[in-house]
């Protein structure tokens, strides 16, 4: 277990871990997912085609027909496996309820597992990238709050950092849920995640704050369910340099009595360099963490925003 952190359980398309389950008997091993992120997560591999009873190797398949409700058909022989796949998918997502997954990484472009822009073929063999893989669609409809991404999108540094922030946050939320559901626990969680939420959505943060403030008058199960929905909706929105810059300025206010004029000016210059794209986010965050340790700032010590995921993943080196 890396850095003493309990591993996060997430689902993944089996081929991305090097399992030879693709139609041609091959795999699509992603070394970042297996070797780097894999130090912090426990993967539950899933291969829809194999698990629904199709062999390896097998005839290639594709989506055809209506993009909103496509059929899964073999390329050469035209065998329709739609009902077989959908019946298995409905059964599988119910089984996955007990796994308490904090995320799922799908294989891009797959007719079973692609989460977006999958080719759907119409008359004359023309295709449009408007489809969703049958299993991926079933999973996302059944688990609308669980973070999902595909291996292709995870090559984008912003999407990668966003996804990993979400799975670590959902893991913390699940740990909170394991205890007694008390309003005080929810207030503590909300307080610790204030700056992280602000870096994604001020609107959601304000709505969540009102929700917590009214918590005494709500059924506890309804309160926690609504909070979880808003939490995951907020973090699904990307944190932009402008949003981060505003949060950084907010953080600086906690040091107004401790920092010298030169130190304040240095912070502002570093913040500006980040805002203008000259340095990555890790630079101002490292400087702030230095001041948090130096002055023992109690509120900021507890803020998840300053350490939302392991430093070794280097996610903020590229955003």
Secondary structure, DSSP 8 states (H G I E B T S, - for coil): -GGG---EEEEEEGGGGT---STTS-----HIIIIIGGGTEEEEEE-HHHHTT--SS---EEEES-TTS-EEEETTT--B-HHHHHHHHHHHHHHHGGGT-S-EEE-TT-TTT--S-EEEE-GGG-EEEEE--HHHHHHHHH-TTS-EEETTGGGSHHHHHHHHHHHHHHHHHHHHHTS---HHHHHHHHHHTHHHHHTT-HHHHHHHHHHHHTGGGS-HHHHHHHHHHHHHHHHHS---HHHHHHHHHHHHGGGTTTS-HHHHHHHHHHHHHHHTTSS-HHHHHHHHHHHHHHHT-HHHHT-GGGGSS-GGG-GGG--
